[in-house]
Amino acid sequence: MSDANPQAARLQEVREKNSAKQANNGLDADELKRSTAPVFPLEVFPAAVQQMIKDADERMHYGIEFTACSLLFAAASAIGNSCVVEMNPDWQEGVTLWLVLVGHPGTGKGHALKRTLKAIDQQDAQRYTVYLEDIQTYKKALAQYQREKKNNPDARVEEPQSPILKKTILSDTTPEKMARVHADNQRGICLHVDELAGWLQTFNRYNTGNTQKTFNSSWSRQAIVIDRVHSGSIRIEVPCILVGGTIQPKILPELMAESRGNDGFTHRLLFCYPTSTARPWNRDEIDQSLFTEWDHAMKRLLDMPYEIGEHFVPTVLRFTPDARTLLHDWQSILVQDRNREKRSYIKGVSAKIEQYAIRLSLIMQLIRYAYREDNKNKVGVEAVGAAIKLAEYFKKSHLQIYDEIDSHSPLDELDEVKQAVYDALPEEFKRSEAIPIADSKGMKERTADRFIKDRRYFRKKSQGVYAKLL
């Protein structure tokens, strides 16, 4: 078609690529190299954590990768803004992670994330109990204040302040509510979204551009200012908003839509997409103490100080000389690879991964501290070595996702009848031509009308005239 748009041309290339793959038993040369998912470097964790991950997989079917990545997210959520690592006097990094666990239903991805966050959830529950008690006390004090003001308007009586609920874990929330909760808990918050598709729908409900921009700013530790809340302006000087959740493979194209990558939003995502399948329930009784040591470690992280009176003072860690050299050497190699890369999207992922390596270094150092294998005075070479392995794992996982979506065609989703109708239709056709063709393939007229109006497959050129997109 002479007037085919760029999208149509790109999708046509995908179609041709898919045909070539089918001729090669479903795999092209690049996919043959990527036939196995990246292997999570389990050795980065202390021995006790490694054993716990293996036990959770064997007894509870949580999955090695899902549990390991969930542990990183949970530890980062417990640390929050309490600690930062210094690259130079003007550059400090925190622990903000955006984690996406990809898997089919029944593969244990959601269970692992929920269980590793249990210590934080229990802290939130305890705070809520105290909050309810404080509310009752506040109501009594407010009633007393109002009586005194009524009886003696000139009396100097201090009005009681409403208590504040401080919490860390949020799920379904508006951007304004999220900012309000974060303002009340400067240490940081984590959005635990069981299905990340819901997170994307939040973007659609509340001005996609602004919401996405706010999240991008928070990831980069830039101040967030929101002026459209009823209670007045909110300013969070150093945001720490972690995002972790699950998603099914079929939703990935929506998450990775081109519009989301234009400003680097999707570059910031850490993917865990192992080759996993659903397994039968374990018939044996589960040892409830499996995660006890982890819960103690999380408690130690949660107990790290941050608020000193009315001030927020993070602990600043610095790299040991050997750790700094190792990190810089790795980053130099990464930059060389990035400069050779032709695809701008991959360049963006690489740039964020090198930043993540710094953050993961801090997280791994503090996990070692929580398991009493190291201190929290500096970031050592062991933590940096672990972070580099993790960064490489997440980079490969992201490229795996990118390549799968890039080679995906909506035609793959068609059933046999729709595929037959699509193939039989000319590149450009009228509705009056499409209906008989559809009927010959066993498709009813009403279904055919809906099909040719599907914008994933066809473009309406004029009244009653359509063209194929793929």
Secondary structure, DSSP 8 states (H G I E B T S, - for coil): -TT--HHHHHHHHHHHHHHHHHHTTT--HHHHHTSS-----GGGS-HHHHHHHHHHHHHH---HHHHHHHHHHHHHHHHGGGEEEEEETTEEE----EEEEE--TTSSHHHHHHHHTHHHHHHHHHHHHHHHHHHHHHHHHHHHHHHHHHH-TTS-------------EE-S--HHHHHHHHHH-TT-EEEEEEEHHHHHHHHHHS-HHHHHHHHHHHHTT--EEE--STT--EEESS--EEEEEEE-GGGHHHHT-HHHHTTTTGGG-EEE-----------S---GGGGHHHHHHHHHHHTS--EETTEE--EEEEE-HHHHHHHHHHHHHHHHHHHH---HHHHHHHHHHHHHHHHHHHHHHHHHHHTTSS-SSEE-HHHHHHHHHHHHHHHHHHHHHHHHHHT--GGGG--HHHHHHHHHS-SEEEHHHHHHHHHHTT--HHHHHHHHT-TTTEEEEETTEEEE--
